[in-house]
Amino acid sequence: MKLYIAQATCSLAVQLIANELGLDPELVHFDVFGKSTSNGDDFAKVNPLLYVPALQLADDPQDVLTETIVVGSYLADQHAASGLIPARGTLERARFDQLLTFTATEIAQKHIPLMRKLLTEEGTVWMRAKLVAAYTLLDQRLADGRAFLTGDAFTVADAYVWGTMWQERSGAKIDHLENLMAYIARIDARPAAQKAMKDEAEAVARHEALKLAA
């Protein structure tokens, strides 16, 4: 498998999931601004919308999955014994998918216009407030002492939230959410998370070196 990633994006969540599962996909870095890839692939042929993550399942460049929820859930579903995701068709899975969709729409997508500085001053204030409200709900969920969002076991949902902690870049003030901050620190300490960050940094560095040599 090839996993197309980009620096400091939600592709980091999929890297974490792959690491938790003991998978070793080939990592291909996509330069979001320069539009090049670290292996010379034309990323527009992989995902015409030019965003990551994108998981190429076989040699056929058309055999690709995109969207963080889809890619992460697919990998976990292929390894059901890992416990990273509830079984399909259950109420537990429906509620889990609800949590993933919440993370996508109320957190990940709310960051983007703030980081890209696309909003008016009024819009910026409104969007940051929406982000803080979403993170506050997660903080309240963790207030009962649970280690992770759905209980004591790490799941795909935790990987996704961890991969979208862009509050410093978007200006959302959430340091006061102590349960959430402690939770993120627990994920940061996981060997699979540390490997994801290291592998991403190395992929970016290799790509930068190739661009300088060109």
KOLGU-400609 format. One line per 10 residues: number of its first residue (from 1); their letters; for each residue x, y, z of N, C-alpha, C. Coordinates in steps of 0.2 Angstrom, whole numbers, plus 5000, padded with zeros to 4 digits. Each point is the difference from the previous one (the first is absolute). Example, Ala and Ser with C-alpha at 12.3 -4.5 7.8 and 13.67 -1.06 7.14 Angstrom:
<recs>
1 = as = 5066/4972/5039/4996/5006/5000/5004/5006/5000  4998/5005/4996/5004/5006/5001/4996/5005/5003
</recs>
This chain:
<recs>
1 = mklyiaqatc = 5004/4994/5000/4996/5006/5000/5004/5006/5000  4998/5005/4997/5003/5007/5000/4995/5005/5004  5003/5003/5005/4996/5005/5004/5003/5007/4998  4996/5004/4997/5002/5007/4998/4998/5004/5006  5005/5004/5002/4999/5004/5006/5003/5007/4999  4998/5005/5004/5003/5007/5000/5001/5002/5007  5005/5004/5000/5002/5003/5007/4995/5003/5004  4999/4998/5006/4996/5003/5005/4993/5000/4997  4997/4995/4998/4993/4999/4997/4997/4994/5004  4994/4998/4998/4997/4995/5004/5002/4993/4997
11 = slavqliane = 5005/5000/4995/5003/4994/4998/5004/4997/5006  5002/5004/5004/5003/4997/5006/4996/4995/5004  4994/5002/5000/4995/4995/5004/5000/4993/4996  5000/5000/4994/5001/4993/4996/5006/4997/5002  5006/5004/5000/5006/4997/5001/5000/4997/5007  4997/5003/5005/5000/4997/5007/4996/4994/5000  4994/5000/4996/4996/4993/5000/5004/4995/4997  5003/5001/4994/5005/4995/4997/5005/4998/5005  5003/5004/5004/5005/4998/5004/4997/4996/5006  4994/5002/5002/4997/4996/5006/4999/4992/4997
21 = lgldpelvhf = 4998/5000/4994/4999/4993/4997/5006/4996/4998  5006/5004/5000/5006/4996/4998/5001/5000/4992  4996/5005/4997/5001/5000/4993/5006/5004/4998  5002/5000/4994/5006/5004/4997/4999/5002/4993  4995/5004/4999/4999/5003/4993/5006/5004/4998  5001/5000/4994/5005/5005/4997/4997/5007/5001  5004/5005/5003/4997/5006/5001/5003/5005/4994  4995/5003/4997/5002/5005/4995/4998/5007/5002  5004/5005/5000/4999/5006/5003/4997/5005/4994  4995/5003/5001/4997/5005/4995/5001/5007/5003
31 = dvfgkstsng = 5003/5004/4996/5001/5007/5001/4994/5004/4998  4996/5002/5005/4994/5003/4999/5000/5006/4996  5006/5004/5001/5000/5006/4997/5004/5000/4993  5005/4996/5000/5004/4999/4994/4997/4994/4995  4996/4996/5003/4996/4995/4996/5004/4994/4998  5006/5000/5002/5005/4994/4998/4999/4994/5005  5002/4994/4999/5000/4995/5004/5008/4997/5001  5001/4997/5006/5007/4998/5001/5002/4994/4996  4996/4997/4996/5002/4995/4995/4999/5001/4993  4997/5006/4999/4999/5002/4993/4993/4999/4997
41 = ddfakvnpll = 4996/4997/5004/4993/4998/4998/4996/5007/4999  4996/4999/4995/4995/5006/4998/4994/4999/5005  5000/5004/5006/4995/4999/5005/4993/5001/4997  5000/5005/4995/4993/5001/4997/4997/4994/4997  5004/4995/4998/4997/4994/4998/4998/4995/5005  5003/5001/5006/4998/4996/5006/4994/5003/5003  4999/5006/5001/4995/5004/5003/4999/5007/4996  4995/5000/4996/5000/5006/4996/4998/5007/5004  4998/4998/5006/4998/5006/5005/5006/5002/5004  5006/4997/4999/5006/5002/5003/5001/5000/5007
51 = yvpalqladd = 4997/4995/5004/5000/5001/5007/5002/4992/5002  5003/5000/5006/5002/4994/5003/4995/4999/5006  5000/4994/5003/5004/4994/4998/4997/4997/4994  5004/4996/4996/4998/4996/4995/5003/4993/5000  4997/4995/5000/5003/4993/5001/4999/4996/4994  5005/4999/4996/5000/4996/4994/5001/4993/5002  4995/4996/4999/5000/4993/5002/5004/4995/4996  5001/5002/4994/5004/4995/4996/5004/5004/4994  5002/4997/4995/5004/5003/4995/4996/5005/4996  4994/4998/5000/4995/5004/4995/4999/5007/5004
61 = pqdvltetiv = 5002/5006/4997/4999/5006/5003/4993/5002/5001  4996/4997/4997/4993/5001/5000/4997/4997/5007  5003/4995/5002/4998/4996/5006/5002/5004/5007  4996/5005/5001/5002/5005/5005/4994/5001/5005  5002/5001/5006/4995/5002/5005/5002/5007/5003  4995/5004/5000/5002/5007/5003/4995/5001/5006  5001/5006/5003/4996/5002/5006/5003/4996/5007  5001/5004/5004/5003/4998/5007/4996/4994/5003  4993/5002/5000/4996/4995/5004/5000/4993/4996  4999/5001/4993/5000/4994/4996/5006/4996/5000
71 = vgsyladqha = 5006/5003/5000/5006/4996/5000/5002/4997/5006  4999/5004/5006/5001/4998/5006/4996/4994/5002  4993/5001/4999/4995/4994/5001/5002/4994/4996  5002/5001/4994/5001/4994/4996/5006/4996/5003  5005/5003/5001/5006/4997/5003/4998/4996/5006  4996/5003/5005/4998/4997/5006/4996/4994/4999  4995/5001/4995/4995/4995/4999/5004/4994/4997  5006/5000/4997/5003/4995/4997/5004/4996/5006  5000/5003/5006/5004/4997/5005/4995/5001/5006  4994/4996/5000/4995/5001/5005/5002/4998/5007
81 = asglipargt = 5005/4996/5001/5002/4997/5006/5004/5006/5004  5002/5005/4996/5004/5005/5003/4996/5005/5005  4993/4999/4999/4996/5004/5005/5000/5008/4998  5003/5002/4995/5000/5007/4998/4994/5003/4998  4995/4996/4998/4993/5002/4998/4995/4995/5001  4994/5002/5002/4995/4995/5001/4997/4997/4994  4997/4994/5000/4998/4996/4995/4994/5004/4996  5001/4999/4993/4995/5003/4996/4993/4998/5001  4995/5004/5000/4993/4998/5000/4997/5000/5008  5005/5002/5004/4998/5000/5007/4998/5008/5002
91 = lerarfdqll = 4996/5000/5005/4998/5007/5003/5007/5003/5002  5004/4997/5003/5007/5002/5002/5003/5003/4994  5000/4997/4995/5004/5002/4994/4996/5007/4997  4994/5000/5000/4996/5006/4998/5002/5006/5004  5000/4999/5007/5002/5005/5004/5008/5002/4999  5004/4995/4999/5007/5002/4998/5001/5004/4994  4996/4998/4995/5000/5004/4993/4998/5007/5001  4995/5001/5005/4997/5006/5002/5006/5004/5003  5004/4997/5004/5006/5004/5003/5005/5002/4995  5001/4995/4995/5005/5001/4995/4998/5006/4995
101 = tftateiaqk = 4993/5000/4999/4997/5005/4995/5001/5007/5004  4998/5000/5007/5001/5006/5004/5007/5003/4999  5005/4996/5001/5007/5002/4999/5001/5003/4994  4998/4997/4994/5001/5002/4994/4997/5007/4999  4993/5001/5001/4997/5006/4999/5000/5005/5005  5001/4999/5006/5000/5005/5005/5007/5002/5003  5005/4996/4998/5007/5001/5002/5004/5001/4994  5001/4994/4996/5005/5001/4994/4998/5005/4995  4994/5000/4998/4998/5005/4995/5000/5007/5002  4999/5001/5007/4999/5007/5003/5007/5003/5000
111 = hiplmrkllt = 5005/4996/5001/5007/5003/5000/5002/5003/4993  4998/4997/4995/5003/5001/4994/5000/5008/4998  4994/5003/4999/4999/5007/4999/5004/5004/5004  5001/4998/5007/5004/5004/5004/5007/5000/4999  5003/4994/4999/5007/4999/4998/5001/5004/4993  4996/5000/4996/5001/5003/4993/4998/5007/5000  4998/5003/5006/4998/5007/5001/4995/5002/4994  4995/4996/5000/4995/5002/4994/4994/5003/5003  5000/5002/5006/4993/5003/5003/5001/5007/5002  4994/5003/5000/5000/5007/5003/5002/5000/5008
121 = eegtvwmrak = 5001/5006/5003/5001/5000/5007/4994/4997/5004  4994/5001/4998/4994/4998/5003/5000/4992/4999  5001/4998/4994/5000/4993/4998/5005/4996/5004  5006/5003/5001/5005/4997/5004/4998/4999/5007  4997/5005/5003/4998/4999/5007/4995/4995/5001  4995/5000/4995/4995/4995/5000/5002/4993/4999  5005/4999/4996/5003/4993/4998/5004/4998/5006  5004/5004/5003/5004/4998/5006/4995/4998/5006  4995/5003/5000/4995/4999/5006/4997/4993/4999  4999/4998/4993/4997/4994/4998/5005/4994/5002
131 = lvaaytlldq = 5006/5001/4999/5005/4995/5001/5001/4999/5008  5000/5006/5003/5001/4999/5008/4994/4996/5002  4994/5001/4998/4994/4997/5002/5001/4992/4999  5002/4999/4994/5001/4993/4998/5005/4996/5004  5006/5003/5001/5005/4998/5005/4997/4999/5007  4996/5005/5002/4997/5000/5007/4996/4993/5001  4996/4999/4995/4996/4994/5000/5005/4993/5001  5005/5000/4997/5005/4995/5001/5003/5000/5007  5001/5006/5002/5003/5000/5007/4995/4998/5005  4994/5001/4999/4994/4998/5004/5000/4993/5000
141 = rladgraflt = 5000/4997/4994/5000/4993/4999/5005/4996/5004  5006/5003/5001/5006/4997/5003/5000/5001/5008  4995/5004/5002/5000/5003/5007/4999/4994/5005  4997/4994/4998/4998/4995/5004/5007/4996/5002  5005/5002/4997/5006/4996/5002/5002/4995/4995  4996/4999/4994/5002/4995/4995/5007/5002/4997  5003/4995/4997/5007/5002/4997/4999/5002/4993  4995/4998/4997/4999/5002/4993/4993/5001/4998  4998/5002/4994/4993/5003/4999/4995/4995/5001  5001/4994/4999/4994/4995/5001/5001/4996/5006
151 = gdaftvaday = 5005/5001/5004/5002/4996/5006/5007/4999/5001  5002/4994/5002/5007/4999/5002/5004/4997/4994  4997/4999/4994/5004/4998/4995/5001/5005/4994  5006/5000/4998/5002/5005/4994/4996/4998/4994  4997/5005/4996/4997/4998/4994/5001/5005/4994  4998/4998/4994/5000/5004/4995/4998/5008/5001  4995/5000/5004/4998/5007/5002/5005/5004/5003  5004/4997/5005/5005/5003/5003/5006/5003/4996  5001/4995/4995/5005/5002/4995/4998/5006/4996  4994/5000/4998/4997/5006/4996/5001/5006/5004
161 = vwgtmwqers = 4997/5000/5006/5001/5007/5004/5007/5002/5001  5004/4995/5001/5007/5002/5001/5003/5003/4994  4998/4997/4994/5003/5002/4994/4997/5007/4998  4996/5003/5003/4997/5006/4998/5000/5006/5006  5006/4999/5004/5001/5005/5005/5004/5006/4997  4996/5004/4997/5004/5005/4996/4998/5007/5004  4998/5000/5006/4997/5006/5003/5005/5006/5000  5007/4998/5001/5005/5006/5000/5000/5003/4993  4999/4997/4995/5000/5003/4993/4994/5003/4998  4994/4998/5003/4994/5003/4999/4998/5005/5005
171 = gakidhlenl = 5003/5001/5006/4999/5005/5005/4995/4998/5005  4997/4994/5000/4995/4998/5005/5003/4999/5006  4998/5003/5005/5003/4999/5007/4997/4995/5004  5003/4994/5001/4997/4994/5003/5005/4998/5006  5005/5003/5001/5005/4998/5006/4996/4999/5006  4995/5003/5001/4996/5000/5007/4996/4993/5000  5000/4997/4995/4996/4993/5000/5005/4995/5003  5000/4999/5006/5005/4996/5003/4999/4992/4998  4994/4998/5000/4999/4993/4999/5003/4998/4992  4998/5005/4996/5002/4999/4993/5008/5000/4999
181 = mayiaridar = 5003/5005/5003/5007/5001/5000/5004/4994/5003  4997/4997/5005/5003/4994/5003/4999/4994/4996  4994/5000/4996/4999/4994/4996/5005/5001/4994  5001/5005/4997/5004/5001/4994/5007/4998/5002  5002/5002/5006/5007/4998/5003/5001/4993/5000  4994/4996/5002/5001/4993/5000/5001/4997/4993  4996/5003/4996/5001/4997/4993/5007/5002/4997  5003/5006/5002/5006/5002/4998/5005/4995/5002  4999/4997/5006/5005/4995/5003/5000/4993/4997  4995/4999/4996/4999/4993/4997/5006/4999/4995
191 = paaqkamkde = 5003/4994/5000/5006/4999/4995/4997/5001/4993  4994/4998/4999/4998/5000/4993/4999/5008/4998  4998/5004/5004/5000/5007/4999/5006/5003/4999  5005/4999/5004/5007/5002/4999/5003/4998/4994  4999/4994/4998/5002/4997/4993/4997/5004/4995  4993/5002/5000/4997/5003/4995/5003/5007/4999  5001/5004/5005/5003/5006/5000/5007/5000/4997  5004/4995/5002/5007/4999/4998/5000/4998/4992  4996/4996/4998/4999/4998/4993/4998/5005/4996  4995/5004/5002/4998/5006/4996/5006/5005/4999
201 = aeavarheal = 5004/5002/5006/5005/5004/4999/5005/4998/4995  5002/4994/5001/5005/4997/4995/4998/5000/4993  4993/4999/4999/4998/5000/4993/5000/5007/4997  4998/5005/5004/5001/5007/4998/5007/5002/4999  5004/4998/5004/5007/5002/4999/5003/4997/4994  4998/4993/4998/5003/4997/4994/4997/5004/4994  4994/5002/5000/4997/5003/4995/5003/5007/4999  5001/5004/5005/5004/5006/5000/5007/4999/4997  5003/4995/5001/5007/4999/4998/5000/4999/4992  4995/4996/4998/4999/4998/4993/4998/5007/4996
211 = klaa = 4996/5004/5003/4999/5006/4996/5006/5005/5000  5004/5000/5005/5006/5004/5000/5005/4997/4995  5000/4994/4999/5005/4996/4995/4997/5001/4993  4994/5001/4999/4997/5000/4993/5003/5007/4996
</recs>
